[in-house]
Amino acid sequence: MASLEDTIIGMPGWGKALALVGLLALLGGGYYTLIHSSISSDLSASAKRQKQLQDQIRDAERREKQYLELTQELANREVADRQNRRILPENAEIAAFLQDLNRVAELSGLTIRLVEPRPELRQELYSKIPVVLALTGRFHQMGKFFYNVSKLDRAISMENIRMTQPKLLPSGELTIDVDVRATTYRRPPATPPKKKKRK
């Protein structure tokens, strides 16, 4: 029985060329099947994974941006809410209100003859807290007092202002008496939600 080597040697030139082409085709097919298709499949999977990761990164960056925007908005709202609570507090804080008025009157050089808190008046969206004041001082001191009251953090309106005729003191100074109702405001207490009656 002839060996494979003898068979190949005994073949004509075109047969050897055909056998070589067949061998190369077989090796190429094996290479493509075993190595190239596996590498191609890995590359395709890697490209798909890379796209997924890039999408996740973009999504994470978008979420981070939204988080930072919401955090900044919340901080801004907290600042505004603190400011609003100073302007329109939830509690009456009468003692602090009277202390502010007394301090401003003293800084303006006025004499307070009367401080008379009045009952709180409930409105739909707020409550009014009136205090009647009787003040004595010079005209420019009154102007300074009203100006300084307008600069206080808390919302205050000066109503029913009545002035007397100027009085000449023995020192030669002119003074006036002023009666005014200083009204501040507060938020109404939150009403708890009504419970539904069980049937």
Backbone as a chain_set.jsonl record, in Angstrom:
{"seq": "MASLEDTIIGMPGWGKALALVGLLALLGGGYYTLIHSSISSDLSASAKRQKQLQDQIRDAERREKQYLELTQELANREVADRQNRRILPENAEIAAFLQDLNRVAELSGLTIRLVEPRPELRQELYSKIPVVLALTGRFHQMGKFFYNVSKLDRAISMENIRMTQPKLLPSGELTIDVDVRATTYRRPPATPPKKKKRK", "coords": {"N": [[0.863, -1.18, 0.0], [0.672, 2.147, -0.931], [2.276, 4.99, 0.457], [1.171, 8.179, 1.783], [2.986, 10.087, 1.141], [4.292, 9.016, -1.052], [2.183, 8.96, -2.801], [1.651, 11.664, -3.185], [4.05, 12.46, -4.345], [3.934, 11.041, -6.684], [1.953, 12.289, -8.058], [0.722, 14.337, -10.753], [1.824, 17.692, -11.722], [-0.272, 19.566, -11.761], [-2.071, 18.285, -10.088], [-0.708, 18.258, -7.695], [-0.722, 20.988, -7.208], [-3.448, 21.404, -6.953], [-3.985, 19.868, -4.698], [-2.484, 21.293, -2.848], [-3.846, 23.716, -2.838], [-6.309, 22.833, -1.842], [-5.471, 21.977, 0.702], [-4.613, 24.407, 1.782], [-7.064, 25.776, 1.768], [-8.485, 24.224, 3.55], [-6.968, 24.663, 5.9], [-7.325, 27.459, 6.091], [-10.121, 27.58, 6.426], [-10.328, 26.229, 8.864], [-8.858, 27.98, 10.51], [-10.455, 30.293, 10.321], [-12.834, 29.355, 11.429], [-12.078, 28.463, 14.025], [-10.423, 30.487, 15.224], [-10.567, 33.196, 14.059], [-13.391, 33.779, 13.912], [-14.044, 33.566, 16.563], [-12.514, 35.631, 17.702], [-13.651, 37.785, 16.332], [-16.254, 37.64, 17.266], [-15.762, 38.164, 19.989], [-14.789, 40.787, 19.757], [-17.042, 42.09, 18.783], [-18.808, 41.714, 20.937], [-17.389, 43.119, 22.868], [-17.474, 45.711, 21.822], [-20.194, 46.182, 21.946], [-20.542, 46.067, 24.726], [-18.938, 48.219, 25.456], [-20.42, 50.344, 24.375], [-22.716, 50.109, 25.964], [-21.606, 50.741, 28.466], [-20.777, 53.377, 27.986], [-23.26, 54.565, 27.576], [-24.302, 54.187, 30.144], [-22.53, 55.793, 31.587], [-23.131, 58.327, 30.51], [-25.778, 58.495, 31.355], [-25.41, 58.441, 34.124], [-23.971, 60.834, 34.435], [-25.946, 62.643, 33.636], [-27.853, 62.204, 35.64], [-26.343, 62.989, 37.851], [-26.044, 65.709, 37.294], [-28.736, 66.526, 37.434], [-29.164, 65.937, 40.134], [-27.393, 67.746, 41.403], [-28.549, 70.153, 40.559], [-31.077, 69.965, 41.779], [-30.274, 69.863, 44.456], [-29.135, 72.403, 44.756], [-31.401, 73.959, 44.251], [-32.989, 73.189, 46.407], [-31.423, 74.153, 48.531], [-31.592, 76.904, 47.978], [-34.326, 77.255, 48.342], [-34.537, 76.675, 51.061], [-33.122, 78.82, 52.171], [-34.785, 80.928, 51.311], [-37.1, 80.164, 52.659], [-36.319, 80.398, 55.333], [-35.955, 83.156, 55.427], [-38.579, 83.962, 54.873], [-39.823, 82.959, 57.173], [-38.774, 84.682, 59.046], [-39.916, 87.08, 58.234], [-42.653, 86.493, 58.29], [-43.497, 84.922, 60.838], [-44.333, 81.709, 62.347], [-45.233, 81.604, 64.941], [-46.631, 83.91, 67.37], [-44.775, 85.468, 68.834], [-44.702, 87.73, 70.565], [-43.202, 88.946, 72.641], [-40.619, 89.245, 71.51], [-41.289, 90.925, 69.396], [-42.226, 93.248, 70.723], [-39.891, 93.907, 72.047], [-38.22, 94.538, 69.874], [-39.558, 96.847, 68.905], [-39.277, 98.544, 71.134], [-36.48, 98.762, 71.27], [-35.918, 100.055, 68.812], [-37.295, 102.451, 69.216], [-35.842, 103.548, 71.363], [-33.297, 103.814, 70.168], [-33.969, 105.747, 68.354], [-34.396, 107.869, 69.94], [-36.817, 108.348, 71.182], [-39.532, 108.603, 73.585], [-41.427, 106.116, 75.064], [-44.701, 106.144, 75.917], [-46.857, 104.487, 76.21], [-47.618, 101.059, 75.817], [-49.637, 98.82, 74.388], [-50.777, 95.779, 73.867], [-53.071, 94.303, 71.599], [-55.924, 92.119, 70.979], [-55.335, 89.213, 68.928], [-56.055, 89.071, 65.462], [-57.662, 86.923, 63.373], [-57.173, 86.111, 59.988], [-57.838, 84.912, 56.649], [-55.456, 83.954, 55.4], [-53.44, 84.721, 57.114], [-52.576, 85.968, 60.406], [-53.307, 88.923, 62.245], [-51.467, 90.933, 64.462], [-51.968, 93.352, 66.535], [-50.505, 96.227, 68.152], [-50.871, 98.919, 70.257], [-49.225, 102.0, 70.387], [-47.929, 104.756, 72.253], [-46.071, 107.527, 71.681], [-43.458, 109.883, 72.366], [-41.571, 112.622, 71.233], [-39.144, 114.423, 69.209], [-39.848, 115.754, 65.911], [-38.137, 114.825, 63.809], [-37.081, 112.63, 65.085], [-39.277, 110.98, 65.213], [-39.614, 110.444, 62.494], [-37.249, 109.019, 62.051], [-37.733, 106.799, 63.681], [-39.975, 105.54, 62.401], [-38.785, 104.942, 59.963], [-36.716, 103.162, 60.752], [-38.26, 101.093, 61.8], [-39.363, 100.117, 59.451], [-37.206, 98.806, 58.422], [-36.871, 96.51, 59.853], [-36.709, 92.902, 60.065], [-39.124, 91.53, 60.331], [-42.503, 91.584, 59.11], [-44.203, 94.541, 59.378], [-46.767, 96.856, 59.834], [-47.589, 100.285, 60.101], [-50.252, 101.842, 61.433], [-53.21, 103.97, 61.644], [-52.116, 106.51, 62.5], [-51.764, 109.18, 64.676], [-51.116, 112.538, 65.371], [-50.233, 115.012, 67.786], [-50.527, 118.581, 68.392], [-47.462, 120.396, 68.197], [-45.419, 120.705, 71.137], [-43.883, 123.144, 73.122], [-41.036, 122.823, 74.929], [-39.537, 123.751, 78.144], [-36.851, 123.799, 77.629], [-36.688, 124.77, 75.129], [-37.067, 123.059, 73.02], [-39.111, 121.53, 70.522], [-41.653, 119.178, 70.835], [-43.614, 116.311, 69.891], [-46.562, 114.349, 70.379], [-47.313, 111.084, 69.491], [-49.702, 108.743, 68.542], [-49.999, 105.433, 67.579], [-50.836, 102.478, 65.767], [-49.088, 99.638, 65.729], [-48.846, 96.989, 63.66], [-48.173, 93.623, 63.372], [-47.614, 90.462, 61.717], [-48.495, 86.992, 61.4], [-48.117, 83.559, 60.365], [-51.024, 81.548, 60.025], [-51.83, 78.938, 62.358], [-51.101, 75.623, 61.342], [-53.708, 73.628, 60.197], [-54.703, 70.44, 61.172], [-55.259, 67.659, 58.941], [-58.629, 66.719, 58.26], [-60.12, 63.913, 59.776], [-61.505, 61.107, 58.176], [-64.819, 60.075, 58.657], [-65.754, 56.967, 59.971], [-67.884, 54.622, 58.476]], "CA": [[0.0, 0.0, 0.0], [1.517, 3.334, -1.082], [2.096, 5.992, 1.51], [0.651, 9.476, 1.352], [4.12, 10.816, 0.547], [4.507, 8.457, -2.388], [1.033, 9.361, -3.622], [1.829, 13.077, -3.544], [5.197, 12.555, -5.255], [3.535, 10.448, -7.96], [0.892, 13.088, -8.69], [1.201, 15.327, -11.721], [1.996, 19.049, -11.173], [-1.573, 20.227, -11.499], [-2.674, 17.581, -8.947], [-0.045, 18.778, -6.488], [-1.226, 22.362, -6.994], [-4.821, 21.283, -6.463], [-3.909, 19.36, -3.318], [-1.993, 22.411, -2.023], [-4.971, 24.667, -2.698], [-7.276, 22.203, -0.937], [-4.902, 22.013, 2.043], [-4.668, 25.796, 2.252], [-8.486, 26.092, 2.022], [-8.837, 23.536, 4.795], [-6.331, 25.405, 7.005], [-8.004, 28.764, 6.195], [-11.448, 27.353, 7.021], [-10.124, 25.92, 10.289], [-8.442, 29.219, 11.188], [-11.607, 31.199, 10.419], [-13.813, 28.778, 12.348], [-11.588, 28.343, 15.402], [-9.752, 31.661, 15.791], [-11.051, 34.493, 13.589], [-14.786, 33.998, 14.284], [-14.057, 33.765, 18.019], [-12.011, 36.996, 17.948], [-14.667, 38.697, 15.811], [-17.373, 37.594, 18.228], [-15.308, 38.879, 21.195], [-14.73, 42.217, 19.432], [-18.424, 42.568, 18.686], [-19.337, 41.761, 22.312], [-16.689, 44.21, 23.566], [-18.005, 46.982, 21.305], [-21.538, 46.326, 22.519], [-20.363, 46.37, 26.158], [-18.415, 49.587, 25.544], [-21.556, 51.244, 24.139], [-23.553, 50.07, 27.169], [-20.914, 51.482, 29.518], [-20.841, 54.801, 27.647], [-24.639, 54.984, 27.863], [-24.432, 54.259, 31.606], [-21.778, 56.98, 32.034], [-23.931, 59.506, 30.15], [-26.948, 58.508, 32.24], [-24.923, 58.822, 35.455], [-23.648, 62.269, 34.387], [-27.221, 63.362, 33.601], [-28.437, 62.099, 36.979], [-25.541, 63.825, 38.75], [-26.401, 67.102, 37.01], [-30.063, 66.737, 38.009], [-29.017, 65.931, 41.594], [-26.781, 69.009, 41.8], [-29.547, 71.213, 40.353], [-32.094, 69.832, 42.831], [-29.648, 70.228, 45.726], [-29.027, 73.872, 44.766], [-32.759, 74.502, 44.369], [-33.418, 72.961, 47.787], [-30.696, 75.107, 49.379], [-32.186, 78.219, 47.742], [-35.65, 77.278, 48.981], [-34.346, 76.735, 52.513], [-32.758, 80.213, 52.48], [-36.003, 81.737, 51.151], [-38.048, 79.795, 53.715], [-35.844, 81.022, 56.577], [-36.269, 84.587, 55.294], [-40.037, 84.091, 55.016], [-40.191, 82.733, 58.576], [-38.456, 85.905, 59.791], [-40.897, 88.099, 57.854], [-43.985, 86.046, 58.709], [-43.244, 83.734, 61.655], [-45.483, 80.847, 62.63], [-45.706, 81.944, 66.28], [-46.848, 85.353, 67.55], [-43.506, 86.043, 69.302], [-45.022, 89.092, 71.028], [-42.091, 89.502, 73.44], [-39.562, 89.672, 70.583], [-41.831, 92.065, 68.637], [-42.207, 94.431, 71.606], [-38.478, 94.231, 72.293], [-37.738, 95.231, 68.675], [-40.136, 98.199, 68.882], [-38.652, 99.315, 72.216], [-35.092, 99.036, 70.871], [-35.929, 101.048, 67.742], [-37.709, 103.732, 69.816], [-34.701, 104.066, 72.153], [-32.266, 104.255, 69.223], [-34.452, 106.96, 67.682], [-34.468, 108.936, 70.937], [-38.214, 108.577, 71.577], [-40.038, 108.098, 74.861], [-42.655, 105.339, 74.889], [-45.614, 106.412, 77.026], [-47.842, 103.41, 76.333], [-47.541, 99.874, 74.95], [-50.881, 98.09, 74.69], [-51.094, 94.72, 72.902], [-54.499, 94.055, 71.348], [-56.165, 90.713, 70.605], [-54.949, 88.777, 67.585], [-57.164, 89.022, 64.511], [-57.43, 85.867, 62.385], [-57.597, 86.309, 58.608], [-57.823, 83.63, 55.94], [-54.098, 83.501, 55.1], [-52.505, 85.179, 58.136], [-53.177, 86.572, 61.6], [-52.786, 90.251, 62.556], [-51.17, 91.12, 65.893], [-51.808, 94.8, 66.712], [-50.016, 96.789, 69.413], [-51.026, 100.373, 70.256], [-48.076, 102.68, 70.99], [-47.974, 106.205, 72.434], [-44.677, 107.943, 71.63], [-43.172, 111.316, 72.486], [-40.234, 112.965, 70.77], [-39.081, 115.453, 68.189], [-40.388, 115.31, 64.627], [-37.16, 114.03, 63.059], [-36.944, 111.352, 65.795], [-40.411, 110.157, 64.768], [-39.286, 109.978, 61.153], [-36.208, 107.998, 62.189], [-38.378, 105.62, 64.256], [-40.757, 104.86, 61.375], [-37.838, 104.414, 58.97], [-36.038, 101.989, 61.323], [-39.243, 100.002, 61.895], [-39.517, 99.547, 58.101], [-36.016, 98.01, 58.117], [-36.875, 95.263, 60.633], [-36.976, 91.707, 59.256], [-40.517, 91.112, 60.444], [-43.48, 92.433, 58.426], [-44.887, 95.426, 60.333], [-47.4, 98.035, 59.238], [-47.909, 101.336, 61.068], [-51.599, 102.263, 61.047], [-53.932, 104.909, 62.529], [-51.143, 107.438, 63.096], [-52.351, 110.457, 65.103], [-50.113, 113.434, 65.974], [-50.755, 116.191, 68.496], [-49.842, 119.836, 68.096], [-46.148, 120.431, 68.852], [-45.329, 121.355, 72.451], [-42.603, 123.807, 73.353], [-40.506, 122.507, 76.252], [-38.757, 124.846, 78.719], [-35.504, 123.811, 77.024], [-36.786, 125.382, 73.809], [-37.283, 122.02, 72.011], [-40.487, 121.21, 70.161], [-41.924, 117.735, 70.814], [-44.97, 115.92, 69.518], [-47.042, 113.045, 70.834], [-47.849, 110.279, 68.381], [-50.354, 107.464, 68.839], [-49.943, 104.619, 66.37], [-51.048, 101.039, 65.946], [-48.087, 98.841, 65.026], [-49.43, 95.666, 63.421], [-47.324, 92.612, 62.735], [-48.398, 89.357, 61.165], [-47.928, 85.649, 61.512], [-48.834, 82.528, 59.624], [-51.981, 80.854, 60.898], [-51.381, 77.573, 62.674], [-51.516, 74.608, 60.366], [-54.828, 72.815, 60.674], [-54.492, 69.033, 60.793], [-56.282, 67.171, 58.004], [-59.804, 66.125, 58.92], [-60.208, 62.452, 59.664], [-62.757, 60.643, 57.588], [-65.647, 59.311, 59.587], [-65.998, 55.579, 59.552], [-69.314, 54.306, 58.342]], "C": [[0.899, 1.23, 0.0], [1.221, 4.323, 0.011], [1.593, 7.285, 0.892], [1.753, 10.26, 0.642], [4.373, 10.312, -0.884], [3.391, 8.882, -3.335], [1.207, 10.786, -4.104], [2.963, 13.215, -4.55], [4.799, 12.049, -6.64], [2.49, 11.253, -8.704], [1.505, 14.034, -9.712], [1.237, 16.713, -11.076], [0.676, 19.72, -10.849], [-2.274, 19.575, -10.316], [-2.068, 18.068, -7.643], [-0.563, 20.183, -6.159], [-2.632, 22.316, -6.431], [-4.84, 20.802, -5.031], [-3.459, 20.471, -2.378], [-3.107, 23.426, -1.783], [-5.995, 24.103, -1.729], [-6.793, 22.261, 0.505], [-4.978, 23.418, 2.63], [-6.112, 26.208, 2.575], [-8.934, 25.464, 3.327], [-8.247, 24.258, 5.994], [-6.998, 26.764, 7.209], [-9.366, 28.633, 6.845], [-11.335, 27.055, 8.507], [-9.751, 27.158, 11.088], [-9.653, 30.15, 11.396], [-12.599, 30.689, 11.459], [-13.333, 28.836, 13.791], [-11.091, 29.654, 15.992], [-10.431, 32.959, 15.382], [-12.495, 34.764, 14.031], [-14.905, 34.243, 15.791], [-13.601, 35.18, 18.369], [-13.042, 38.019, 17.497], [-15.864, 38.779, 16.758], [-17.014, 38.352, 19.506], [-15.275, 40.385, 20.961], [-16.129, 42.821, 19.383], [-19.046, 42.706, 20.081], [-18.703, 42.908, 23.091], [-17.217, 45.574, 23.125], [-19.395, 47.252, 21.877], [-21.46, 46.714, 23.998], [-19.859, 47.792, 26.35], [-19.541, 50.602, 25.34], [-22.467, 51.289, 25.354], [-22.929, 50.893, 28.295], [-20.952, 52.988, 29.254], [-22.239, 55.359, 27.908], [-24.852, 55.132, 29.371], [-23.711, 55.492, 32.159], [-22.571, 58.243, 31.725], [-25.147, 59.633, 31.06], [-26.545, 58.941, 33.653], [-24.588, 60.314, 35.511], [-24.924, 63.115, 34.377], [-27.876, 63.364, 34.984], [-27.676, 62.973, 37.987], [-25.884, 65.299, 38.564], [-27.764, 67.438, 37.611], [-29.979, 66.821, 39.533], [-28.443, 67.257, 42.088], [-27.758, 70.173, 41.644], [-30.608, 71.173, 41.446], [-31.542, 70.226, 44.193], [-29.538, 71.744, 45.848], [-30.399, 74.512, 44.938], [-33.281, 74.34, 45.8], [-32.728, 73.929, 48.74], [-31.272, 76.51, 49.229], [-33.545, 78.341, 48.419], [-35.531, 77.359, 50.494], [-33.985, 78.152, 52.952], [-33.998, 81.102, 52.399], [-36.998, 81.437, 52.256], [-37.629, 80.388, 55.051], [-36.167, 82.512, 56.58], [-37.764, 84.821, 55.487], [-40.483, 83.885, 56.454], [-39.832, 83.932, 59.445], [-39.494, 86.993, 59.497], [-42.276, 87.752, 58.411], [-43.833, 84.764, 59.539], [-44.517, 82.929, 61.902], [-46.067, 81.143, 64.006], [-45.805, 83.457, 66.419], [-45.562, 86.065, 67.961], [-43.677, 87.503, 69.728], [-43.849, 89.714, 71.762], [-40.982, 90.016, 72.531], [-40.017, 90.886, 69.783], [-41.771, 93.344, 69.468], [-40.773, 94.872, 71.898], [-37.886, 94.983, 71.096], [-38.254, 96.666, 68.623], [-39.484, 99.089, 69.928], [-37.221, 99.707, 71.84], [-35.039, 100.134, 69.822], [-36.322, 102.419, 68.291], [-36.558, 104.36, 70.599], [-33.603, 104.578, 71.221], [-32.664, 105.545, 68.515], [-34.563, 108.134, 68.647], [-35.875, 109.255, 71.4], [-38.493, 108.05, 72.978], [-41.332, 107.346, 74.567], [-43.528, 105.557, 76.117], [-46.578, 105.252, 77.257], [-47.523, 102.305, 75.342], [-48.731, 99.005, 75.321], [-51.16, 97.045, 73.61], [-52.607, 94.511, 72.8], [-54.691, 92.601, 70.922], [-55.787, 90.432, 69.146], [-56.188, 88.658, 66.709], [-56.859, 87.995, 63.43], [-57.98, 86.27, 61.03], [-57.502, 84.95, 57.908], [-56.405, 83.095, 55.783], [-53.076, 83.905, 56.156], [-53.291, 85.69, 59.337], [-52.507, 87.914, 61.844], [-52.599, 90.359, 64.065], [-50.932, 92.616, 66.113], [-51.299, 95.164, 68.106], [-50.15, 98.31, 69.308], [-49.85, 100.984, 71.006], [-48.396, 104.165, 71.145], [-46.529, 106.662, 72.584], [-44.573, 109.459, 71.792], [-41.748, 111.56, 72.024], [-40.285, 114.083, 69.751], [-39.495, 114.863, 66.837], [-39.388, 114.429, 63.879], [-36.897, 112.689, 63.746], [-38.082, 110.401, 65.404], [-40.126, 109.586, 63.374], [-38.251, 108.859, 61.181], [-36.803, 106.691, 62.724], [-39.134, 104.842, 63.179], [-39.85, 104.248, 60.302], [-37.178, 103.14, 59.494], [-36.99, 100.807, 61.494], [-39.397, 99.337, 60.526], [-38.336, 98.658, 57.724], [-35.948, 96.707, 58.924], [-37.224, 94.091, 59.718], [-38.46, 91.369, 59.212], [-41.431, 92.092, 59.707], [-44.264, 93.224, 59.468], [-45.518, 96.567, 59.542], [-47.764, 99.003, 60.358], [-49.221, 101.973, 60.616], [-52.158, 103.249, 62.071], [-52.979, 105.864, 63.244], [-51.853, 108.754, 63.409], [-51.273, 111.277, 65.803], [-50.821, 114.588, 66.684], [-50.039, 117.432, 67.981], [-48.488, 119.827, 68.799], [-46.211, 121.196, 70.181], [-43.934, 121.946, 72.592], [-42.157, 123.513, 74.776], [-39.728, 123.709, 76.794], [-37.358, 124.937, 78.123], [-35.503, 124.461, 75.647], [-37.011, 124.373, 72.697], [-38.771, 121.833, 71.75], [-40.647, 119.697, 70.141], [-43.358, 117.513, 70.371], [-45.277, 114.575, 70.152], [-47.66, 112.333, 69.632], [-48.464, 109.015, 68.944], [-50.394, 106.675, 67.528], [-50.247, 103.167, 66.716], [-50.034, 100.316, 65.078], [-48.645, 97.427, 64.894], [-48.4, 94.773, 62.747], [-48.201, 91.424, 62.385], [-47.709, 88.033, 61.448], [-48.751, 84.691, 60.671], [-49.867, 81.898, 60.551], [-51.472, 79.458, 61.216], [-51.927, 76.587, 61.658], [-52.643, 73.781, 60.949], [-54.613, 71.38, 60.225], [-55.593, 68.574, 59.841], [-57.419, 66.492, 58.753], [-59.815, 64.621, 58.692], [-61.561, 62.078, 59.083], [-63.53, 59.807, 58.606], [-65.859, 57.913, 59.045], [-67.485, 55.331, 59.503], [-69.637, 53.031, 59.069]], "O": [[1.792, 1.344, 0.839], [0.078, 4.483, 0.442], [1.587, 7.466, -0.326], [1.502, 10.991, -0.317], [4.632, 11.097, -1.796], [3.625, 9.132, -4.518], [0.951, 11.098, -5.267], [2.862, 13.991, -5.5], [5.271, 12.567, -7.652], [2.168, 10.944, -9.851], [2.645, 14.475, -9.568], [0.719, 16.88, -9.972], [0.52, 20.357, -9.807], [-3.009, 20.254, -9.599], [-2.755, 18.268, -6.641], [-0.807, 20.52, -5.0], [-2.977, 23.092, -5.539], [-5.638, 21.286, -4.228], [-3.964, 20.596, -1.263], [-3.284, 23.926, -0.673], [-6.5, 24.833, -0.875], [-7.565, 22.549, 1.419], [-5.346, 23.612, 3.788], [-6.348, 26.915, 3.555], [-9.66, 26.075, 4.112], [-8.932, 24.452, 6.998], [-7.218, 27.187, 8.344], [-9.743, 29.44, 7.695], [-12.124, 27.547, 9.314], [-10.25, 27.372, 12.193], [-9.851, 30.71, 12.474], [-13.135, 31.456, 12.259], [-14.091, 29.216, 14.683], [-11.322, 29.907, 17.175], [-10.831, 33.746, 16.24], [-12.796, 35.87, 14.481], [-15.749, 35.018, 16.24], [-14.202, 35.849, 19.21], [-13.286, 39.007, 18.19], [-16.407, 39.855, 17.007], [-17.837, 39.088, 20.049], [-15.67, 41.169, 21.825], [-16.363, 43.922, 19.88], [-19.725, 43.692, 20.37], [-19.372, 43.586, 23.871], [-17.386, 46.479, 23.943], [-19.731, 48.38, 22.241], [-22.208, 47.572, 24.465], [-20.28, 48.492, 27.271], [-19.609, 51.606, 26.05], [-22.942, 52.357, 25.743], [-23.617, 51.641, 28.989], [-21.136, 53.781, 30.178], [-22.389, 56.479, 28.397], [-25.498, 56.077, 29.824], [-24.203, 56.153, 33.074], [-22.677, 59.132, 32.57], [-25.506, 60.732, 31.484], [-27.254, 59.713, 34.298], [-24.879, 60.982, 36.503], [-24.987, 64.164, 35.018], [-28.386, 64.387, 35.441], [-28.275, 63.608, 38.854], [-26.001, 66.048, 39.534], [-27.938, 68.493, 38.221], [-30.631, 67.661, 40.153], [-28.933, 67.829, 43.063], [-27.799, 71.072, 42.485], [-30.996, 72.212, 41.979], [-32.24, 70.845, 44.996], [-29.811, 72.309, 46.908], [-30.55, 75.485, 45.676], [-33.931, 75.236, 46.337], [-33.36, 74.467, 49.65], [-31.428, 77.23, 50.216], [-33.88, 79.378, 48.992], [-36.33, 78.032, 51.145], [-34.475, 78.635, 53.973], [-34.246, 81.921, 53.284], [-37.671, 82.344, 52.746], [-38.477, 80.835, 55.823], [-36.595, 83.065, 57.593], [-38.171, 85.757, 56.175], [-41.411, 84.547, 56.918], [-40.486, 84.187, 60.456], [-39.899, 87.734, 60.393], [-42.977, 88.615, 58.94], [-44.014, 83.661, 59.024], [-45.628, 83.414, 61.692], [-47.265, 80.956, 64.222], [-45.152, 84.2, 65.686], [-45.291, 87.165, 67.478], [-42.919, 88.384, 69.321], [-43.527, 90.881, 71.539], [-40.456, 91.107, 72.754], [-39.218, 91.783, 69.518], [-41.327, 94.388, 68.99], [-40.486, 96.066, 71.984], [-37.14, 95.946, 71.273], [-37.498, 97.593, 68.334], [-39.172, 100.248, 69.655], [-36.802, 100.843, 72.064], [-34.215, 101.044, 69.917], [-35.757, 103.435, 67.886], [-36.327, 105.565, 70.508], [-33.041, 105.649, 71.452], [-31.808, 106.338, 68.123], [-34.796, 109.266, 68.225], [-36.109, 110.327, 71.958], [-37.791, 107.176, 73.486], [-42.225, 107.871, 73.903], [-43.143, 105.198, 77.229], [-47.062, 105.057, 78.372], [-47.2, 102.565, 74.182], [-48.819, 98.511, 76.445], [-51.713, 97.37, 72.56], [-53.319, 94.542, 73.804], [-53.73, 91.93, 70.546], [-55.906, 91.288, 68.27], [-57.239, 88.201, 67.16], [-55.916, 88.163, 62.657], [-59.121, 86.72, 60.927], [-57.125, 83.955, 58.528], [-56.168, 81.908, 56.007], [-51.931, 83.457, 56.087], [-54.514, 85.826, 59.285], [-51.294, 88.047, 61.678], [-53.454, 89.936, 64.843], [-49.82, 93.1, 65.904], [-51.615, 94.505, 69.096], [-49.612, 98.92, 68.384], [-49.512, 100.555, 72.11], [-49.047, 104.762, 70.287], [-45.836, 106.237, 73.508], [-45.472, 110.208, 71.409], [-40.832, 110.813, 72.37], [-41.352, 114.626, 69.465], [-39.493, 113.648, 66.645], [-39.77, 113.378, 63.365], [-36.534, 111.717, 63.085], [-37.887, 109.192, 65.282], [-40.364, 108.407, 63.11], [-38.354, 107.881, 60.441], [-36.426, 105.606, 62.28], [-38.962, 103.629, 63.051], [-40.125, 103.16, 59.798], [-37.087, 102.148, 58.771], [-36.583, 99.654, 61.352], [-39.548, 98.117, 60.45], [-38.445, 97.844, 56.807], [-35.056, 95.889, 58.697], [-37.936, 94.254, 58.727], [-38.984, 90.97, 58.172], [-41.165, 93.294, 59.684], [-44.912, 92.642, 60.337], [-44.874, 97.167, 58.682], [-48.196, 98.587, 61.433], [-49.289, 102.572, 59.542], [-51.666, 103.358, 63.194], [-53.039, 106.004, 64.466], [-52.462, 109.368, 62.534], [-50.599, 110.789, 66.71], [-51.863, 115.07, 66.24], [-49.068, 117.34, 67.23], [-48.382, 119.294, 69.904], [-46.939, 122.177, 70.329], [-42.938, 121.322, 72.227], [-42.828, 123.909, 75.73], [-39.307, 124.578, 76.03], [-36.749, 126.006, 78.107], [-34.442, 124.68, 75.061], [-37.137, 124.765, 71.537], [-39.59, 121.964, 72.66], [-39.86, 119.002, 69.497], [-44.202, 118.404, 70.464], [-44.383, 113.774, 70.423], [-48.427, 112.917, 68.867], [-47.836, 108.3, 69.725], [-50.785, 107.209, 66.49], [-49.952, 102.696, 67.815], [-50.102, 100.367, 63.85], [-48.887, 96.751, 65.894], [-47.835, 95.11, 61.706], [-49.386, 91.39, 62.719], [-46.505, 87.974, 61.699], [-49.899, 84.958, 60.315], [-49.607, 81.734, 61.743], [-50.753, 78.863, 60.413], [-53.058, 76.706, 61.186], [-52.542, 73.287, 62.073], [-54.371, 71.121, 59.046], [-56.727, 69.046, 59.924], [-57.206, 65.788, 59.741], [-59.56, 64.127, 57.594], [-62.6, 62.636, 59.436], [-62.974, 58.961, 59.308], [-66.103, 57.701, 57.857], [-68.241, 55.768, 60.371], [-70.789, 52.598, 59.074]]}, "num_chains": 1, "name": "protein.A"}
